[in-house]
């Protein structure tokens, strides 16, 4: 009886690990490469800026700057570039984060 239970338990564990591995592969396939990195948020002359760097040397990267209660500015960075992006005025809200999106 113990042998049957151990075989059944081993089958359940193997099936569960296979299902989890398949789900992880599917989730990784749908993700966008994490190329855009925020270096700095700053204000200058009444405008808000974010300094972005493309960490991927082989491809351009696309991003969306998430700003509450405003249209989210979108853009594209060339391979390996660093750029200051203006996204609003100091009277408006500050950006929450920068999201990597597919080009």
mmCIF file of the C-alpha atoms, coordinates in Angstrom:
data_MODEL
# 
_entry.id   MODEL 
# 
loop_
_atom_site.group_PDB 
_atom_site.id 
_atom_site.type_symbol 
_atom_site.label_atom_id 
_atom_site.label_alt_id 
_atom_site.label_comp_id 
_atom_site.label_asym_id 
_atom_site.label_entity_id 
_atom_site.label_seq_id 
_atom_site.pdbx_PDB_ins_code 
_atom_site.Cartn_x 
_atom_site.Cartn_y 
_atom_site.Cartn_z 
_atom_site.occupancy 
_atom_site.B_iso_or_equiv 
_atom_site.pdbx_formal_charge 
_atom_site.auth_seq_id 
_atom_site.auth_comp_id 
_atom_site.auth_asym_id 
_atom_site.auth_atom_id 
_atom_site.pdbx_PDB_model_num 
ATOM 1   C CA . UNK A 1 1   ? 0.000  0.000  0.000   1.00 0.00 ? 1   UNK A CA 1 
ATOM 2   C CA . UNK A 1 2   ? 2.863  2.385  0.837   1.00 0.00 ? 2   UNK A CA 1 
ATOM 3   C CA . UNK A 1 3   ? 4.513  1.659  -2.502  1.00 0.00 ? 3   UNK A CA 1 
ATOM 4   C CA . UNK A 1 4   ? 1.329  2.578  -4.400  1.00 0.00 ? 4   UNK A CA 1 
ATOM 5   C CA . UNK A 1 5   ? 0.931  5.794  -2.404  1.00 0.00 ? 5   UNK A CA 1 
ATOM 6   C CA . UNK A 1 6   ? 4.548  6.818  -3.021  1.00 0.00 ? 6   UNK A CA 1 
ATOM 7   C CA . UNK A 1 7   ? 4.208  6.166  -6.780  1.00 0.00 ? 7   UNK A CA 1 
ATOM 8   C CA . UNK A 1 8   ? 0.988  8.187  -6.897  1.00 0.00 ? 8   UNK A CA 1 
ATOM 9   C CA . UNK A 1 9   ? 2.589  11.035 -4.922  1.00 0.00 ? 9   UNK A CA 1 
ATOM 10  C CA . UNK A 1 10  ? 5.648  11.043 -7.208  1.00 0.00 ? 10  UNK A CA 1 
ATOM 11  C CA . UNK A 1 11  ? 3.357  11.235 -10.247 1.00 0.00 ? 11  UNK A CA 1 
ATOM 12  C CA . UNK A 1 12  ? 1.464  14.204 -8.800  1.00 0.00 ? 12  UNK A CA 1 
ATOM 13  C CA . UNK A 1 13  ? 4.683  16.050 -7.928  1.00 0.00 ? 13  UNK A CA 1 
ATOM 14  C CA . UNK A 1 14  ? 6.180  15.474 -11.390 1.00 0.00 ? 14  UNK A CA 1 
ATOM 15  C CA . UNK A 1 15  ? 2.970  16.613 -13.090 1.00 0.00 ? 15  UNK A CA 1 
ATOM 16  C CA . UNK A 1 16  ? 2.806  19.755 -10.965 1.00 0.00 ? 16  UNK A CA 1 
ATOM 17  C CA . UNK A 1 17  ? 6.432  20.687 -11.637 1.00 0.00 ? 17  UNK A CA 1 
ATOM 18  C CA . UNK A 1 18  ? 5.936  20.148 -15.373 1.00 0.00 ? 18  UNK A CA 1 
ATOM 19  C CA . UNK A 1 19  ? 2.858  22.382 -15.327 1.00 0.00 ? 19  UNK A CA 1 
ATOM 20  C CA . UNK A 1 20  ? 4.715  25.111 -13.442 1.00 0.00 ? 20  UNK A CA 1 
ATOM 21  C CA . UNK A 1 21  ? 7.692  24.946 -15.820 1.00 0.00 ? 21  UNK A CA 1 
ATOM 22  C CA . UNK A 1 22  ? 5.398  25.237 -18.839 1.00 0.00 ? 22  UNK A CA 1 
ATOM 23  C CA . UNK A 1 23  ? 3.571  28.200 -17.294 1.00 0.00 ? 23  UNK A CA 1 
ATOM 24  C CA . UNK A 1 24  ? 6.865  29.952 -16.515 1.00 0.00 ? 24  UNK A CA 1 
ATOM 25  C CA . UNK A 1 25  ? 8.094  29.476 -20.099 1.00 0.00 ? 25  UNK A CA 1 
ATOM 26  C CA . UNK A 1 26  ? 4.824  30.851 -21.490 1.00 0.00 ? 26  UNK A CA 1 
ATOM 27  C CA . UNK A 1 27  ? 4.977  33.867 -19.170 1.00 0.00 ? 27  UNK A CA 1 
ATOM 28  C CA . UNK A 1 28  ? 8.594  34.589 -20.112 1.00 0.00 ? 28  UNK A CA 1 
ATOM 29  C CA . UNK A 1 29  ? 7.767  34.393 -23.823 1.00 0.00 ? 29  UNK A CA 1 
ATOM 30  C CA . UNK A 1 30  ? 5.127  37.124 -23.479 1.00 0.00 ? 30  UNK A CA 1 
ATOM 31  C CA . UNK A 1 31  ? 7.360  39.596 -21.606 1.00 0.00 ? 31  UNK A CA 1 
ATOM 32  C CA . UNK A 1 32  ? 8.964  42.668 -23.079 1.00 0.00 ? 32  UNK A CA 1 
ATOM 33  C CA . UNK A 1 33  ? 12.771 42.992 -22.813 1.00 0.00 ? 33  UNK A CA 1 
ATOM 34  C CA . UNK A 1 34  ? 13.762 45.227 -19.901 1.00 0.00 ? 34  UNK A CA 1 
ATOM 35  C CA . UNK A 1 35  ? 16.006 47.601 -21.833 1.00 0.00 ? 35  UNK A CA 1 
ATOM 36  C CA . UNK A 1 36  ? 14.966 51.048 -20.561 1.00 0.00 ? 36  UNK A CA 1 
ATOM 37  C CA . UNK A 1 37  ? 16.505 52.070 -17.226 1.00 0.00 ? 37  UNK A CA 1 
ATOM 38  C CA . UNK A 1 38  ? 15.676 55.261 -15.333 1.00 0.00 ? 38  UNK A CA 1 
ATOM 39  C CA . UNK A 1 39  ? 18.823 57.097 -14.307 1.00 0.00 ? 39  UNK A CA 1 
ATOM 40  C CA . UNK A 1 40  ? 17.326 60.224 -12.780 1.00 0.00 ? 40  UNK A CA 1 
ATOM 41  C CA . UNK A 1 41  ? 14.126 62.250 -12.284 1.00 0.00 ? 41  UNK A CA 1 
ATOM 42  C CA . UNK A 1 42  ? 14.700 66.030 -12.231 1.00 0.00 ? 42  UNK A CA 1 
ATOM 43  C CA . UNK A 1 43  ? 13.107 69.428 -12.851 1.00 0.00 ? 43  UNK A CA 1 
ATOM 44  C CA . UNK A 1 44  ? 14.704 72.266 -14.772 1.00 0.00 ? 44  UNK A CA 1 
ATOM 45  C CA . UNK A 1 45  ? 13.241 75.612 -15.831 1.00 0.00 ? 45  UNK A CA 1 
ATOM 46  C CA . UNK A 1 46  ? 9.691  74.707 -14.805 1.00 0.00 ? 46  UNK A CA 1 
ATOM 47  C CA . UNK A 1 47  ? 9.722  71.416 -16.752 1.00 0.00 ? 47  UNK A CA 1 
ATOM 48  C CA . UNK A 1 48  ? 9.907  67.833 -15.469 1.00 0.00 ? 48  UNK A CA 1 
ATOM 49  C CA . UNK A 1 49  ? 12.421 65.461 -17.036 1.00 0.00 ? 49  UNK A CA 1 
ATOM 50  C CA . UNK A 1 50  ? 13.471 61.848 -16.698 1.00 0.00 ? 50  UNK A CA 1 
ATOM 51  C CA . UNK A 1 51  ? 16.891 60.611 -17.844 1.00 0.00 ? 51  UNK A CA 1 
ATOM 52  C CA . UNK A 1 52  ? 16.562 57.235 -19.591 1.00 0.00 ? 52  UNK A CA 1 
ATOM 53  C CA . UNK A 1 53  ? 19.221 54.804 -20.787 1.00 0.00 ? 53  UNK A CA 1 
ATOM 54  C CA . UNK A 1 54  ? 18.773 51.930 -23.236 1.00 0.00 ? 54  UNK A CA 1 
ATOM 55  C CA . UNK A 1 55  ? 20.718 49.009 -21.761 1.00 0.00 ? 55  UNK A CA 1 
ATOM 56  C CA . UNK A 1 56  ? 20.200 46.800 -24.834 1.00 0.00 ? 56  UNK A CA 1 
ATOM 57  C CA . UNK A 1 57  ? 23.060 47.306 -27.273 1.00 0.00 ? 57  UNK A CA 1 
ATOM 58  C CA . UNK A 1 58  ? 21.404 45.223 -30.005 1.00 0.00 ? 58  UNK A CA 1 
ATOM 59  C CA . UNK A 1 59  ? 17.936 46.792 -30.334 1.00 0.00 ? 59  UNK A CA 1 
ATOM 60  C CA . UNK A 1 60  ? 16.009 50.018 -29.844 1.00 0.00 ? 60  UNK A CA 1 
ATOM 61  C CA . UNK A 1 61  ? 13.765 50.156 -26.780 1.00 0.00 ? 61  UNK A CA 1 
ATOM 62  C CA . UNK A 1 62  ? 10.273 51.595 -26.371 1.00 0.00 ? 62  UNK A CA 1 
ATOM 63  C CA . UNK A 1 63  ? 8.889  53.042 -23.154 1.00 0.00 ? 63  UNK A CA 1 
ATOM 64  C CA . UNK A 1 64  ? 5.845  54.681 -21.588 1.00 0.00 ? 64  UNK A CA 1 
ATOM 65  C CA . UNK A 1 65  ? 6.173  57.226 -18.779 1.00 0.00 ? 65  UNK A CA 1 
ATOM 66  C CA . UNK A 1 66  ? 3.273  56.648 -16.376 1.00 0.00 ? 66  UNK A CA 1 
ATOM 67  C CA . UNK A 1 67  ? 1.895  59.966 -15.058 1.00 0.00 ? 67  UNK A CA 1 
ATOM 68  C CA . UNK A 1 68  ? -1.242 60.010 -12.872 1.00 0.00 ? 68  UNK A CA 1 
ATOM 69  C CA . UNK A 1 69  ? -4.279 61.842 -14.314 1.00 0.00 ? 69  UNK A CA 1 
ATOM 70  C CA . UNK A 1 70  ? -2.514 62.667 -17.594 1.00 0.00 ? 70  UNK A CA 1 
ATOM 71  C CA . UNK A 1 71  ? -1.839 61.115 -20.979 1.00 0.00 ? 71  UNK A CA 1 
ATOM 72  C CA . UNK A 1 72  ? 1.188  58.828 -20.728 1.00 0.00 ? 72  UNK A CA 1 
ATOM 73  C CA . UNK A 1 73  ? 4.050  60.031 -22.956 1.00 0.00 ? 73  UNK A CA 1 
ATOM 74  C CA . UNK A 1 74  ? 5.562  57.290 -25.120 1.00 0.00 ? 74  UNK A CA 1 
ATOM 75  C CA . UNK A 1 75  ? 8.855  57.128 -26.916 1.00 0.00 ? 75  UNK A CA 1 
ATOM 76  C CA . UNK A 1 76  ? 11.695 55.129 -28.382 1.00 0.00 ? 76  UNK A CA 1 
ATOM 77  C CA . UNK A 1 77  ? 15.396 55.048 -27.525 1.00 0.00 ? 77  UNK A CA 1 
ATOM 78  C CA . UNK A 1 78  ? 18.034 54.034 -30.071 1.00 0.00 ? 78  UNK A CA 1 
ATOM 79  C CA . UNK A 1 79  ? 20.535 51.277 -29.278 1.00 0.00 ? 79  UNK A CA 1 
ATOM 80  C CA . UNK A 1 80  ? 22.696 52.105 -26.254 1.00 0.00 ? 80  UNK A CA 1 
ATOM 81  C CA . UNK A 1 81  ? 21.507 55.734 -26.020 1.00 0.00 ? 81  UNK A CA 1 
ATOM 82  C CA . UNK A 1 82  ? 20.933 57.983 -22.987 1.00 0.00 ? 82  UNK A CA 1 
ATOM 83  C CA . UNK A 1 83  ? 18.373 60.747 -23.319 1.00 0.00 ? 83  UNK A CA 1 
ATOM 84  C CA . UNK A 1 84  ? 16.607 63.360 -21.156 1.00 0.00 ? 84  UNK A CA 1 
ATOM 85  C CA . UNK A 1 85  ? 12.863 63.160 -21.861 1.00 0.00 ? 85  UNK A CA 1 
ATOM 86  C CA . UNK A 1 86  ? 10.522 66.040 -20.950 1.00 0.00 ? 86  UNK A CA 1 
ATOM 87  C CA . UNK A 1 87  ? 7.132  64.787 -19.827 1.00 0.00 ? 87  UNK A CA 1 
ATOM 88  C CA . UNK A 1 88  ? 5.367  67.738 -18.183 1.00 0.00 ? 88  UNK A CA 1 
ATOM 89  C CA . UNK A 1 89  ? 5.598  70.899 -16.134 1.00 0.00 ? 89  UNK A CA 1 
ATOM 90  C CA . UNK A 1 90  ? 6.350  71.310 -12.455 1.00 0.00 ? 90  UNK A CA 1 
ATOM 91  C CA . UNK A 1 91  ? 2.705  72.366 -11.964 1.00 0.00 ? 91  UNK A CA 1 
ATOM 92  C CA . UNK A 1 92  ? 1.598  68.884 -13.039 1.00 0.00 ? 92  UNK A CA 1 
ATOM 93  C CA . UNK A 1 93  ? 2.078  65.548 -11.275 1.00 0.00 ? 93  UNK A CA 1 
ATOM 94  C CA . UNK A 1 94  ? 5.423  63.739 -11.145 1.00 0.00 ? 94  UNK A CA 1 
ATOM 95  C CA . UNK A 1 95  ? 5.857  60.478 -13.069 1.00 0.00 ? 95  UNK A CA 1 
ATOM 96  C CA . UNK A 1 96  ? 5.212  57.309 -11.087 1.00 0.00 ? 96  UNK A CA 1 
ATOM 97  C CA . UNK A 1 97  ? 7.459  55.018 -13.106 1.00 0.00 ? 97  UNK A CA 1 
ATOM 98  C CA . UNK A 1 98  ? 8.683  54.180 -16.607 1.00 0.00 ? 98  UNK A CA 1 
ATOM 99  C CA . UNK A 1 99  ? 7.275  51.028 -18.213 1.00 0.00 ? 99  UNK A CA 1 
ATOM 100 C CA . UNK A 1 100 ? 9.046  49.016 -20.918 1.00 0.00 ? 100 UNK A CA 1 
ATOM 101 C CA . UNK A 1 101 ? 6.694  48.286 -23.838 1.00 0.00 ? 101 UNK A CA 1 
ATOM 102 C CA . UNK A 1 102 ? 7.010  46.356 -27.070 1.00 0.00 ? 102 UNK A CA 1 
ATOM 103 C CA . UNK A 1 103 ? 8.052  48.374 -30.123 1.00 0.00 ? 103 UNK A CA 1 
# 
